[in-house]
Amino acid sequence: MNFFFDTYALFEIIKENENYSKYVKGVGVITTILNLMELHYALLRTVGKIEANRHFDRLLPFSFEVSNEIIKEANELKFLNKKLKLSYADCIGYVIARSMNIKFLTGDNQFKDFAGVEFVK
């Protein structure tokens, strides 16, 4: 089974959050370079450059290319939900997940009630 892993999910897996343990093995990982950028920055702050670079490089092959159409749809999603203050990276990821008919894995509260979301804290 494949999931789109947002930055929140990736970070929780790296932190070994037990609630994410079932997403570590036997699951297809899809993300974007934007999520990896956010993750890298968070890891620079928390575990340092060497670990941040290691995780970035390890996850890079799972990065899905973002098309112009995905960007347009993501911007529309962000605009239509502007009160939720969704991030661009999350909007892009959510649109990719929906277009691939896979679950968007996150613990971000803003997405808790969205269709197609696997919400894990």
MOPAC internal coordinates of N, CA, C and O (Angstrom, degrees):
PM7 1SCF
backbone

  N    0.0000 0     0.00 0     0.00 0    0    0    0
  C    1.4461 1     0.00 0     0.00 0    1    0    0
  C    1.5301 1   109.14 1     0.00 0    2    1    0
  O    1.2310 1   120.68 1   -43.18 1    3    2    1
  N    1.3177 1   116.31 1   136.82 1    3    2    1
  C    1.4571 1   122.27 1   179.66 1    5    3    2
  C    1.5249 1   110.52 1  -101.79 1    6    5    3
  O    1.2310 1   121.24 1   -32.02 1    7    6    5
  N    1.3345 1   115.22 1   147.98 1    7    6    5
  C    1.4544 1   122.86 1   174.32 1    9    7    6
  C    1.5138 1   108.39 1  -136.16 1   10    9    7
  O    1.2310 1   120.98 1   -29.24 1   11   10    9
  N    1.3390 1   115.74 1   150.76 1   11   10    9
  C    1.4504 1   119.60 1   167.32 1   13   11   10
  C    1.5221 1   106.02 1   -89.16 1   14   13   11
  O    1.2310 1   120.66 1   -59.90 1   15   14   13
  N    1.3219 1   116.35 1   120.10 1   15   14   13
  C    1.4664 1   122.32 1  -179.55 1   17   15   14
  C    1.5279 1   108.98 1   -94.65 1   18   17   15
  O    1.2310 1   120.63 1   -65.45 1   19   18   17
  N    1.3377 1   116.39 1   114.55 1   19   18   17
  C    1.4554 1   117.87 1   174.36 1   21   19   18
  C    1.5285 1   108.96 1   -80.83 1   22   21   19
  O    1.2310 1   120.55 1    -3.17 1   23   22   21
  N    1.2980 1   116.56 1   176.83 1   23   22   21
  C    1.4652 1   121.15 1  -176.40 1   25   23   22
  C    1.5183 1   111.28 1   -60.38 1   26   25   23
  O    1.2310 1   120.53 1   139.00 1   27   26   25
  N    1.3175 1   116.60 1   -41.00 1   27   26   25
  C    1.4661 1   120.96 1   178.77 1   29   27   26
  C    1.5255 1   110.28 1   -55.65 1   30   29   27
  O    1.2310 1   120.52 1   130.61 1   31   30   29
  N    1.3241 1   116.60 1   -49.39 1   31   30   29
  C    1.4693 1   121.32 1  -178.67 1   33   31   30
  C    1.5270 1   111.30 1   -62.45 1   34   33   31
  O    1.2310 1   120.37 1   134.71 1   35   34   33
  N    1.3108 1   116.90 1   -45.29 1   35   34   33
  C    1.4658 1   120.44 1   179.74 1   37   35   34
  C    1.5254 1   110.97 1   -60.35 1   38   37   35
  O    1.2310 1   120.70 1   136.15 1   39   38   37
  N    1.3166 1   116.26 1   -43.85 1   39   38   37
  C    1.4603 1   120.98 1  -178.85 1   41   39   38
  C    1.5260 1   110.72 1   -64.35 1   42   41   39
  O    1.2310 1   120.22 1   138.20 1   43   42   41
  N    1.3264 1   117.19 1   -41.80 1   43   42   41
  C    1.4649 1   120.77 1  -179.94 1   45   43   42
  C    1.5251 1   111.39 1   -66.19 1   46   45   43
  O    1.2310 1   120.15 1   143.99 1   47   46   45
  N    1.3053 1   117.32 1   -36.01 1   47   46   45
  C    1.4689 1   120.68 1   177.16 1   49   47   46
  C    1.5253 1   110.13 1   -65.73 1   50   49   47
  O    1.2310 1   120.52 1   136.31 1   51   50   49
  N    1.3083 1   116.61 1   -43.69 1   51   50   49
  C    1.4713 1   120.41 1   178.43 1   53   51   50
  C    1.5276 1   110.47 1   -63.26 1   54   53   51
  O    1.2310 1   120.28 1   143.32 1   55   54   53
  N    1.3369 1   117.06 1   -36.68 1   55   54   53
  C    1.4723 1   121.28 1   177.76 1   57   55   54
  C    1.5216 1   111.80 1   -75.88 1   58   57   55
  O    1.2310 1   120.51 1   177.40 1   59   58   57
  N    1.3280 1   116.62 1    -2.60 1   59   58   57
  C    1.4667 1   123.54 1  -179.49 1   61   59   58
  C    1.5223 1   112.74 1    61.77 1   62   61   59
  O    1.2310 1   120.94 1  -140.02 1   63   62   61
  N    1.3230 1   115.82 1    39.98 1   63   62   61
  C    1.4586 1   121.63 1   173.05 1   65   63   62
  C    1.5247 1   107.58 1   -62.72 1   66   65   63
  O    1.2310 1   120.73 1   -60.10 1   67   66   65
  N    1.3178 1   116.20 1   119.90 1   67   66   65
  C    1.4612 1   121.99 1  -175.74 1   69   67   66
  C    1.5314 1   112.46 1   -58.28 1   70   69   67
  O    1.2310 1   119.93 1   150.49 1   71   70   69
  N    1.3118 1   117.75 1   -29.51 1   71   70   69
  C    1.4639 1   121.18 1   179.71 1   73   71   70
  C    1.5285 1   112.33 1   -66.23 1   74   73   71
  O    1.2310 1   120.41 1   162.32 1   75   74   73
  N    1.3178 1   116.82 1   -17.68 1   75   74   73
  C    1.4629 1   121.61 1   179.01 1   77   75   74
  C    1.5203 1   112.47 1  -101.98 1   78   77   75
  O    1.2310 1   119.76 1  -175.00 1   79   78   77
  N    1.3168 1   118.06 1     5.00 1   79   78   77
  C    1.4681 1   120.49 1  -174.77 1   81   79   78
  C    1.5285 1   113.13 1   -60.65 1   82   81   79
  O    1.2310 1   119.72 1   147.70 1   83   82   81
  N    1.3183 1   118.13 1   -32.30 1   83   82   81
  C    1.4679 1   119.61 1  -178.93 1   85   83   82
  C    1.5290 1   112.81 1   -73.87 1   86   85   83
  O    1.2310 1   119.77 1   173.70 1   87   86   85
  N    1.3239 1   118.05 1    -6.30 1   87   86   85
  C    1.4660 1   122.40 1   179.40 1   89   87   86
  C    1.5311 1   112.43 1  -102.11 1   90   89   87
  O    1.2310 1   120.41 1  -173.53 1   91   90   89
  N    1.3269 1   116.82 1     6.47 1   91   90   89
  C    1.4627 1   121.12 1  -175.24 1   93   91   90
  C    1.5262 1   112.02 1   -86.82 1   94   93   91
  O    1.2310 1   120.03 1   141.45 1   95   94   93
  N    1.3264 1   117.55 1   -38.55 1   95   94   93
  C    1.4688 1   120.87 1  -176.77 1   97   95   94
  C    1.5180 1   110.22 1  -126.64 1   98   97   95
  O    1.2310 1   121.17 1   -35.41 1   99   98   97
  N    1.3269 1   115.36 1   144.59 1   99   98   97
  C    1.4497 1   120.94 1   176.57 1  101   99   98
  C    1.5148 1   114.46 1    74.56 1  102  101   99
  O    1.2310 1   120.54 1  -163.00 1  103  102  101
  N    1.3149 1   116.57 1    17.00 1  103  102  101
  C    1.4581 1   122.28 1  -179.20 1  105  103  102
  C    1.5239 1   108.62 1  -125.77 1  106  105  103
  O    1.2310 1   120.44 1   -44.87 1  107  106  105
  N    1.3231 1   116.77 1   135.13 1  107  106  105
  C    1.4608 1   121.40 1   176.12 1  109  107  106
  C    1.5136 1   110.59 1   -77.98 1  110  109  107
  O    1.2310 1   120.86 1   -49.33 1  111  110  109
  N    1.3163 1   115.95 1   130.67 1  111  110  109
  C    1.4662 1   122.43 1  -177.88 1  113  111  110
  C    1.5277 1   109.55 1  -101.89 1  114  113  111
  O    1.2310 1   121.26 1   -52.53 1  115  114  113
  N    1.3235 1   115.19 1   127.47 1  115  114  113
  C    1.4574 1   121.49 1   172.40 1  117  115  114
  C    1.5216 1   106.36 1  -129.70 1  118  117  115
  O    1.2310 1   120.56 1   -45.51 1  119  118  117
  N    1.3192 1   116.54 1   134.49 1  119  118  117
  C    1.4570 1   122.45 1   177.93 1  121  119  118
  C    1.5277 1   107.35 1  -151.83 1  122  121  119
  O    1.2310 1   119.89 1     9.73 1  123  122  121
  N    1.3202 1   117.81 1  -170.27 1  123  122  121
  C    1.4713 1   121.11 1   175.91 1  125  123  122
  C    1.5230 1   109.48 1  -129.69 1  126  125  123
  O    1.2310 1   121.22 1   -13.18 1  127  126  125
  N    1.2981 1   115.28 1   166.82 1  127  126  125
  C    1.4599 1   121.35 1   176.53 1  129  127  126
  C    1.5322 1   110.54 1   -62.04 1  130  129  127
  O    1.2310 1   120.16 1   150.30 1  131  130  129
  N    1.3327 1   117.30 1   -29.70 1  131  130  129
  C    1.4625 1   120.60 1   178.52 1  133  131  130
  C    1.5256 1   110.99 1   -67.10 1  134  133  131
  O    1.2310 1   120.47 1   140.20 1  135  134  133
  N    1.3325 1   116.72 1   -39.80 1  135  134  133
  C    1.4593 1   119.90 1   176.02 1  137  135  134
  C    1.5227 1   110.57 1   -66.14 1  138  137  135
  O    1.2310 1   120.89 1   140.65 1  139  138  137
  N    1.3109 1   115.90 1   -39.35 1  139  138  137
  C    1.4680 1   119.57 1   178.05 1  141  139  138
  C    1.5207 1   111.02 1   -65.97 1  142  141  139
  O    1.2310 1   120.43 1   145.41 1  143  142  141
  N    1.3214 1   116.78 1   -34.59 1  143  142  141
  C    1.4643 1   120.89 1   176.76 1  145  143  142
  C    1.5291 1   109.91 1   -63.71 1  146  145  143
  O    1.2310 1   120.22 1   133.70 1  147  146  145
  N    1.3439 1   117.18 1   -46.30 1  147  146  145
  C    1.4620 1   120.86 1   178.21 1  149  147  146
  C    1.5288 1   111.11 1   -63.03 1  150  149  147
  O    1.2310 1   120.82 1   137.18 1  151  150  149
  N    1.3143 1   116.03 1   -42.82 1  151  150  149
  C    1.4582 1   120.94 1   179.37 1  153  151  150
  C    1.5243 1   110.96 1   -62.55 1  154  153  151
  O    1.2310 1   120.69 1   133.76 1  155  154  153
  N    1.3266 1   116.29 1   -46.24 1  155  154  153
  C    1.4620 1   121.07 1  -179.86 1  157  155  154
  C    1.5238 1   110.47 1   -57.24 1  158  157  155
  O    1.2310 1   120.50 1   135.20 1  159  158  157
  N    1.3217 1   116.64 1   -44.80 1  159  158  157
  C    1.4571 1   120.36 1   179.83 1  161  159  158
  C    1.5285 1   111.23 1   -62.82 1  162  161  159
  O    1.2310 1   120.28 1   134.69 1  163  162  161
  N    1.3354 1   117.07 1   -45.31 1  163  162  161
  C    1.4680 1   120.78 1   178.94 1  165  163  162
  C    1.5220 1   110.88 1   -61.59 1  166  165  163
  O    1.2310 1   120.45 1   140.40 1  167  166  165
  N    1.3159 1   116.74 1   -39.60 1  167  166  165
  C    1.4669 1   120.41 1   179.76 1  169  167  166
  C    1.5218 1   111.99 1   -72.00 1  170  169  167
  O    1.2310 1   119.66 1   146.21 1  171  170  169
  N    1.3207 1   118.25 1   -33.79 1  171  170  169
  C    1.4661 1   120.19 1   174.20 1  173  171  170
  C    1.5228 1   109.84 1   -56.57 1  174  173  171
  O    1.2310 1   120.80 1   138.27 1  175  174  173
  N    1.3271 1   116.08 1   -41.73 1  175  174  173
  C    1.4670 1   121.49 1  -178.72 1  177  175  174
  C    1.5196 1   112.41 1   -71.20 1  178  177  175
  O    1.2310 1   120.11 1   146.90 1  179  178  177
  N    1.3268 1   117.39 1   -33.10 1  179  178  177
  C    1.4627 1   119.65 1  -170.52 1  181  179  178
  C    1.5256 1   114.97 1  -102.63 1  182  181  179
  O    1.2310 1   119.93 1   143.75 1  183  182  181
  N    1.3367 1   117.74 1   -36.25 1  183  182  181
  C    1.4707 1   119.01 1  -175.97 1  185  183  182
  C    1.5251 1   113.93 1  -126.18 1  186  185  183
  O    1.2310 1   120.21 1   174.84 1  187  186  185
  N    1.3162 1   117.21 1    -5.16 1  187  186  185
  C    1.4553 1   119.90 1   175.69 1  189  187  186
  C    1.5240 1   114.43 1    98.40 1  190  189  187
  O    1.2310 1   122.18 1    -8.93 1  191  190  189
  N    1.3195 1   113.43 1   171.07 1  191  190  189
  C    1.4640 1   122.49 1  -172.52 1  193  191  190
  C    1.5338 1   113.35 1   -64.03 1  194  193  191
  O    1.2310 1   119.95 1   135.90 1  195  194  193
  N    1.3113 1   117.70 1   -44.10 1  195  194  193
  C    1.4687 1   120.23 1  -175.63 1  197  195  194
  C    1.5250 1   110.41 1   -61.74 1  198  197  195
  O    1.2310 1   120.15 1   130.68 1  199  198  197
  N    1.3211 1   117.32 1   -49.32 1  199  198  197
  C    1.4693 1   120.97 1   179.49 1  201  199  198
  C    1.5212 1   111.32 1   -67.72 1  202  201  199
  O    1.2310 1   119.97 1   140.65 1  203  202  201
  N    1.3147 1   117.66 1   -39.35 1  203  202  201
  C    1.4678 1   121.05 1   178.38 1  205  203  202
  C    1.5239 1   110.41 1   -60.23 1  206  205  203
  O    1.2310 1   120.65 1   134.15 1  207  206  205
  N    1.3185 1   116.36 1   -45.85 1  207  206  205
  C    1.4679 1   120.61 1   178.98 1  209  207  206
  C    1.5268 1   111.57 1   -65.48 1  210  209  207
  O    1.2310 1   120.38 1   140.40 1  211  210  209
  N    1.3239 1   116.88 1   -39.60 1  211  210  209
  C    1.4643 1   120.94 1  -179.67 1  213  211  210
  C    1.5239 1   111.26 1   -61.63 1  214  213  211
  O    1.2310 1   120.26 1   133.03 1  215  214  213
  N    1.3200 1   117.10 1   -46.97 1  215  214  213
  C    1.4636 1   120.77 1  -179.77 1  217  215  214
  C    1.5242 1   111.24 1   -67.84 1  218  217  215
  O    1.2310 1   120.30 1   139.81 1  219  218  217
  N    1.3115 1   117.03 1   -40.19 1  219  218  217
  C    1.4730 1   120.85 1   177.69 1  221  219  218
  C    1.5277 1   109.87 1   -58.41 1  222  221  219
  O    1.2310 1   120.52 1   129.23 1  223  222  221
  N    1.3274 1   116.61 1   -50.77 1  223  222  221
  C    1.4656 1   121.36 1  -177.84 1  225  223  222
  C    1.5324 1   111.99 1   -64.22 1  226  225  223
  O    1.2310 1   120.62 1   142.47 1  227  226  225
  N    1.3220 1   116.42 1   -37.53 1  227  226  225
  C    1.4646 1   120.98 1  -179.28 1  229  227  226
  C    1.5280 1   111.24 1   -67.89 1  230  229  227
  O    1.2310 1   120.14 1   144.83 1  231  230  229
  N    1.3271 1   117.34 1   -35.17 1  231  230  229
  C    1.4684 1   121.08 1  -176.47 1  233  231  230
  C    1.5303 1   113.84 1   -90.90 1  234  233  231
  O    1.2310 1   120.22 1   166.28 1  235  234  233
  N    1.3064 1   117.18 1   -13.72 1  235  234  233
  C    1.4667 1   121.10 1  -176.99 1  237  235  234
  C    1.5360 1   113.78 1   -53.83 1  238  237  235
  O    1.2310 1   118.57 1   140.79 1  239  238  237
  N    1.3244 1   120.34 1   -39.21 1  239  238  237
  C    1.4748 1   119.17 1   179.50 1  241  239  238
  C    1.5317 1   113.93 1   -63.54 1  242  241  239
  O    1.2310 1   119.48 1   164.28 1  243  242  241
  N    1.3175 1   118.59 1   -15.72 1  243  242  241
  C    1.4618 1   122.08 1  -179.53 1  245  243  242
  C    1.5261 1   112.42 1   -93.69 1  246  245  243
  O    1.2310 1   121.03 1  -173.41 1  247  246  245
  N    1.3268 1   115.63 1     6.59 1  247  246  245
  C    1.4543 1   121.96 1  -176.23 1  249  247  246
  C    1.5306 1   110.67 1   -81.01 1  250  249  247
  O    1.2310 1   120.86 1   -55.60 1  251  250  249
  N    1.3132 1   115.95 1   124.40 1  251  250  249
  C    1.4543 1   124.28 1  -179.30 1  253  251  250
  C    1.5262 1   108.85 1   -90.70 1  254  253  251
  O    1.2310 1   120.51 1   -44.67 1  255  254  253
  N    1.3105 1   116.63 1   135.33 1  255  254  253
  C    1.4612 1   120.67 1   179.86 1  257  255  254
  C    1.5219 1   110.39 1   -71.19 1  258  257  255
  O    1.2310 1   120.70 1   -42.79 1  259  258  257
  N    1.3121 1   116.26 1   137.21 1  259  258  257
  C    1.4605 1   122.62 1  -177.85 1  261  259  258
  C    1.5273 1   109.13 1   -96.53 1  262  261  259
  O    1.2310 1   121.10 1   -62.24 1  263  262  261
  N    1.3242 1   115.51 1   117.76 1  263  262  261
  C    1.4710 1   120.64 1  -179.59 1  265  263  262
  C    1.5269 1   110.47 1   -84.97 1  266  265  263
  O    1.2310 1   121.05 1   -13.63 1  267  266  265
  N    1.3049 1   115.59 1   166.37 1  267  266  265
  C    1.4649 1   120.94 1   176.35 1  269  267  266
  C    1.5229 1   111.07 1   -61.80 1  270  269  267
  O    1.2310 1   120.20 1   142.54 1  271  270  269
  N    1.3327 1   117.21 1   -37.46 1  271  270  269
  C    1.4613 1   120.77 1   179.32 1  273  271  270
  C    1.5280 1   111.50 1   -65.51 1  274  273  271
  O    1.2310 1   120.78 1   140.31 1  275  274  273
  N    1.3219 1   116.12 1   -39.69 1  275  274  273
  C    1.4778 1   120.23 1   177.31 1  277  275  274
  C    1.5232 1   109.58 1   -61.80 1  278  277  275
  O    1.2310 1   120.37 1   137.12 1  279  278  277
  N    1.3206 1   116.91 1   -42.88 1  279  278  277
  C    1.4702 1   121.01 1   179.01 1  281  279  278
  C    1.5258 1   110.57 1   -60.18 1  282  281  279
  O    1.2310 1   120.25 1   135.70 1  283  282  281
  N    1.3251 1   117.13 1   -44.30 1  283  282  281
  C    1.4701 1   120.58 1   179.94 1  285  283  282
  C    1.5290 1   111.04 1   -62.85 1  286  285  283
  O    1.2310 1   120.47 1   135.35 1  287  286  285
  N    1.3166 1   116.72 1   -44.65 1  287  286  285
  C    1.4688 1   120.34 1   179.69 1  289  287  286
  C    1.5281 1   110.97 1   -65.45 1  290  289  287
  O    1.2310 1   120.80 1   140.86 1  291  290  289
  N    1.3246 1   116.07 1   -39.14 1  291  290  289
  C    1.4647 1   120.51 1   179.37 1  293  291  290
  C    1.5262 1   110.96 1   -65.22 1  294  293  291
  O    1.2310 1   120.50 1   139.81 1  295  294  293
  N    1.3123 1   116.64 1   -40.19 1  295  294  293
  C    1.4665 1   119.86 1   177.79 1  297  295  294
  C    1.5241 1   110.98 1   -64.60 1  298  297  295
  O    1.2310 1   120.44 1   141.80 1  299  298  297
  N    1.3279 1   116.76 1   -38.20 1  299  298  297
  C    1.4612 1   120.18 1   177.41 1  301  299  298
  C    1.5361 1   110.19 1   -64.80 1  302  301  299
  O    1.2310 1   120.41 1   137.74 1  303  302  301
  N    1.3258 1   116.83 1   -42.26 1  303  302  301
  C    1.4635 1   121.27 1   176.90 1  305  303  302
  C    1.5255 1   110.36 1   -59.82 1  306  305  303
  O    1.2310 1   120.43 1   133.25 1  307  306  305
  N    1.3192 1   116.79 1   -46.75 1  307  306  305
  C    1.4633 1   121.60 1   179.85 1  309  307  306
  C    1.5294 1   110.70 1   -61.29 1  310  309  307
  O    1.2310 1   120.79 1   137.11 1  311  310  309
  N    1.3291 1   116.10 1   -42.89 1  311  310  309
  C    1.4651 1   121.22 1  -179.63 1  313  311  310
  C    1.5312 1   111.05 1   -64.92 1  314  313  311
  O    1.2310 1   120.64 1   134.06 1  315  314  313
  N    1.3272 1   116.39 1   -45.94 1  315  314  313
  C    1.4629 1   120.54 1  -177.67 1  317  315  314
  C    1.5281 1   112.60 1   -67.95 1  318  317  315
  O    1.2310 1   120.50 1   160.30 1  319  318  317
  N    1.3292 1   116.64 1   -19.70 1  319  318  317
  C    1.4697 1   122.11 1  -179.84 1  321  319  318
  C    1.5207 1   111.28 1  -120.13 1  322  321  319
  O    1.2310 1   120.48 1  -145.50 1  323  322  321
  N    1.3334 1   116.69 1    34.50 1  323  322  321
  C    1.4663 1   120.40 1  -172.54 1  325  323  322
  C    1.5263 1   113.43 1   -59.55 1  326  325  323
  O    1.2310 1   119.67 1   153.61 1  327  326  325
  N    1.3196 1   118.23 1   -26.39 1  327  326  325
  C    1.4679 1   120.31 1   178.62 1  329  327  326
  C    1.5303 1   111.74 1   -67.05 1  330  329  327
  O    1.2310 1   120.27 1   156.70 1  331  330  329
  N    1.3249 1   117.10 1   -23.30 1  331  330  329
  C    1.4664 1   120.78 1  -179.87 1  333  331  330
  C    1.5295 1   113.31 1   -82.25 1  334  333  331
  O    1.2310 1   120.71 1   166.57 1  335  334  333
  N    1.3342 1   116.25 1   -13.43 1  335  334  333
  C    1.4654 1   121.77 1   179.74 1  337  335  334
  C    1.5379 1   111.65 1    54.43 1  338  337  335
  O    1.2310 1   121.20 1  -128.84 1  339  338  337
  N    1.3266 1   115.30 1    51.16 1  339  338  337
  C    1.4661 1   121.71 1   178.72 1  341  339  338
  C    1.5209 1   110.07 1   -70.34 1  342  341  339
  O    1.2310 1   120.41 1   -34.25 1  343  342  341
  N    1.3127 1   116.82 1   145.75 1  343  342  341
  C    1.4679 1   120.10 1   177.22 1  345  343  342
  C    1.5210 1   109.51 1   -78.47 1  346  345  343
  O    1.2310 1   120.77 1   -24.40 1  347  346  345
  N    1.3298 1   116.13 1   155.60 1  347  346  345
  C    1.4634 1   120.52 1   177.02 1  349  347  346
  C    1.5246 1   110.39 1   -61.51 1  350  349  347
  O    1.2310 1   120.30 1   136.16 1  351  350  349
  N    1.3148 1   117.04 1   -43.84 1  351  350  349
  C    1.4683 1   120.77 1  -178.47 1  353  351  350
  C    1.5213 1   110.55 1   -60.55 1  354  353  351
  O    1.2310 1   120.06 1   137.26 1  355  354  353
  N    1.3301 1   117.48 1   -42.74 1  355  354  353
  C    1.4575 1   120.30 1   179.62 1  357  355  354
  C    1.5188 1   111.71 1   -67.22 1  358  357  355
  O    1.2310 1   120.00 1   140.19 1  359  358  357
  N    1.3142 1   117.61 1   -39.81 1  359  358  357
  C    1.4638 1   120.44 1   177.79 1  361  359  358
  C    1.5290 1   110.60 1   -62.58 1  362  361  359
  O    1.2310 1   120.51 1   136.66 1  363  362  361
  N    1.3049 1   116.64 1   -43.34 1  363  362  361
  C    1.4671 1   120.87 1   177.93 1  365  363  362
  C    1.5254 1   109.59 1   -61.94 1  366  365  363
  O    1.2310 1   120.12 1   133.09 1  367  366  365
  N    1.3102 1   117.38 1   -46.91 1  367  366  365
  C    1.4529 1   120.96 1   179.83 1  369  367  366
  C    1.5126 1   112.73 1   -61.19 1  370  369  367
  O    1.2310 1   120.67 1   137.29 1  371  370  369
  N    1.3161 1   116.32 1   -42.71 1  371  370  369
  C    1.4570 1   120.43 1   179.98 1  373  371  370
  C    1.5362 1   110.56 1   -63.44 1  374  373  371
  O    1.2310 1   120.37 1   136.73 1  375  374  373
  N    1.3128 1   116.90 1   -43.27 1  375  374  373
  C    1.4724 1   120.54 1   179.06 1  377  375  374
  C    1.5284 1   110.38 1   -64.56 1  378  377  375
  O    1.2310 1   119.97 1   138.94 1  379  378  377
  N    1.3095 1   117.65 1   -41.06 1  379  378  377
  C    1.4747 1   120.66 1   176.93 1  381  379  378
  C    1.5241 1   109.84 1   -61.19 1  382  381  379
  O    1.2310 1   120.24 1   132.67 1  383  382  381
  N    1.3230 1   117.14 1   -47.33 1  383  382  381
  C    1.4639 1   120.81 1  -179.74 1  385  383  382
  C    1.5239 1   110.84 1   -58.18 1  386  385  383
  O    1.2310 1   120.54 1   134.47 1  387  386  385
  N    1.3197 1   116.57 1   -45.53 1  387  386  385
  C    1.4687 1   120.12 1  -179.91 1  389  387  386
  C    1.5276 1   111.19 1   -64.79 1  390  389  387
  O    1.2310 1   120.38 1   140.37 1  391  390  389
  N    1.3325 1   116.88 1   -39.63 1  391  390  389
  C    1.4675 1   119.84 1  -179.12 1  393  391  390
  C    1.5289 1   111.70 1   -68.26 1  394  393  391
  O    1.2310 1   120.10 1   153.49 1  395  394  393
  N    1.3339 1   117.42 1   -26.51 1  395  394  393
  C    1.4663 1   122.42 1   179.47 1  397  395  394
  C    1.5359 1   111.90 1   -95.10 1  398  397  395
  O    1.2310 1   120.89 1   178.12 1  399  398  397
  N    1.3291 1   115.91 1    -1.88 1  399  398  397
  C    1.4621 1   122.28 1  -179.21 1  401  399  398
  C    1.5377 1   111.67 1    58.36 1  402  401  399
  O    1.2310 1   121.39 1  -135.62 1  403  402  401
  N    1.3357 1   114.94 1    44.38 1  403  402  401
  C    1.4625 1   121.72 1   176.30 1  405  403  402
  C    1.5240 1   108.31 1  -125.28 1  406  405  403
  O    1.2310 1   120.56 1   -15.05 1  407  406  405
  N    1.3155 1   116.53 1   164.95 1  407  406  405
  C    1.4653 1   121.69 1   179.98 1  409  407  406
  C    1.5240 1   111.10 1   -77.88 1  410  409  407
  O    1.2310 1   121.49 1   -35.34 1  411  410  409
  N    1.3182 1   114.76 1   144.66 1  411  410  409
  C    1.4557 1   123.90 1   174.48 1  413  411  410
  C    1.5232 1   106.59 1   -94.49 1  414  413  411
  O    1.2310 1   120.26 1   -70.62 1  415  414  413
  N    1.3250 1   117.10 1   109.38 1  415  414  413
  C    1.4577 1   123.10 1  -176.20 1  417  415  414
  C    1.5225 1   110.11 1   -88.77 1  418  417  415
  O    1.2310 1   121.11 1   -59.67 1  419  418  417
  N    1.3306 1   115.48 1   120.33 1  419  418  417
  C    1.4557 1   120.21 1  -177.30 1  421  419  418
  C    1.5177 1   110.62 1  -158.47 1  422  421  419
  O    1.2310 1   121.25 1   -15.16 1  423  422  421
  N    1.3057 1   115.21 1   164.84 1  423  422  421
  C    1.4550 1   122.98 1   169.79 1  425  423  422
  C    1.5142 1   110.40 1  -122.24 1  426  425  423
  O    1.2310 1   120.95 1  -172.16 1  427  426  425
  N    1.3417 1   115.79 1     7.84 1  427  426  425
  C    1.4671 1   120.89 1   178.58 1  429  427  426
  C    1.5259 1   109.73 1   -69.92 1  430  429  427
  O    1.2310 1   120.65 1   -58.33 1  431  430  429
  N    1.3151 1   116.36 1   121.67 1  431  430  429
  C    1.4632 1   121.71 1  -176.69 1  433  431  430
  C    1.5228 1   113.49 1   -57.96 1  434  433  431
  O    1.2310 1   119.91 1   149.65 1  435  434  433
  N    1.3260 1   117.78 1   -30.35 1  435  434  433
  C    1.4601 1   120.57 1  -178.47 1  437  435  434
  C    1.5304 1   111.99 1   -60.88 1  438  437  435
  O    1.2310 1   120.04 1   153.51 1  439  438  437
  N    1.3275 1   117.52 1   -26.49 1  439  438  437
  C    1.4591 1   121.38 1  -176.57 1  441  439  438
  C    1.5301 1   112.90 1  -100.08 1  442  441  439
  O    1.2310 1   119.90 1  -177.48 1  443  442  441
  N    1.3012 1   117.80 1     2.52 1  443  442  441
  C    1.4616 1   122.40 1  -172.58 1  445  443  442
  C    1.5326 1   113.03 1   -52.84 1  446  445  443
  O    1.2310 1   119.85 1   139.40 1  447  446  445
  N    1.3113 1   117.89 1   -40.60 1  447  446  445
  C    1.4613 1   121.35 1  -174.77 1  449  447  446
  C    1.5303 1   113.85 1  -102.94 1  450  449  447
  O    1.2310 1   120.23 1  -169.70 1  451  450  449
  N    1.3208 1   117.16 1    10.30 1  451  450  449
  C    1.4647 1   120.68 1   178.32 1  453  451  450
  C    1.5292 1   109.90 1   -77.17 1  454  453  451
  O    1.2310 1   120.94 1   -34.59 1  455  454  453
  N    1.3172 1   115.80 1   145.41 1  455  454  453
  C    1.4636 1   120.74 1   175.29 1  457  455  454
  C    1.5326 1   109.85 1   -64.33 1  458  457  455
  O    1.2310 1   120.39 1   -35.57 1  459  458  457
  N    1.3039 1   116.85 1   144.43 1  459  458  457
  C    1.4628 1   120.66 1   175.40 1  461  459  458
  C    1.5200 1   114.65 1    77.16 1  462  461  459
  O    1.2310 1   120.06 1  -163.19 1  463  462  461
  N    1.3229 1   117.48 1    16.81 1  463  462  461
  C    1.4657 1   121.47 1  -178.22 1  465  463  462
  C    1.5301 1   109.63 1  -104.97 1  466  465  463
  O    1.2310 1   121.11 1   -46.65 1  467  466  465
  N    1.3145 1   115.49 1   133.35 1  467  466  465
  C    1.4579 1   122.13 1   169.57 1  469  467  466
  C    1.5231 1   105.12 1  -100.20 1  470  469  467
  O    1.2310 1   120.59 1   -78.34 1  471  470  469
  N    1.3208 1   116.48 1   101.66 1  471  470  469
  C    1.4555 1   122.13 1  -172.96 1  473  471  470
  C    1.5265 1   109.23 1   -95.41 1  474  473  471
  O    1.2310 1   121.12 1   -59.39 1  475  474  473
  N    1.3394 1   115.46 1   120.61 1  475  474  473
  C    1.4637 1   121.86 1  -178.31 1  477  475  474
  C    1.5205 1   108.42 1  -135.92 1  478  477  475
  O    1.2310 1   120.62 1   -50.07 1  479  478  477
  N    1.2990 1   116.42 1   129.93 1  479  478  477
  C    1.4738 1   121.47 1   176.71 1  481  479  478
  C    1.5103 1   110.17 1  -100.84 1  482  481  479
  O    1.2310 1   120.10 1   180.00 1  483  482  481

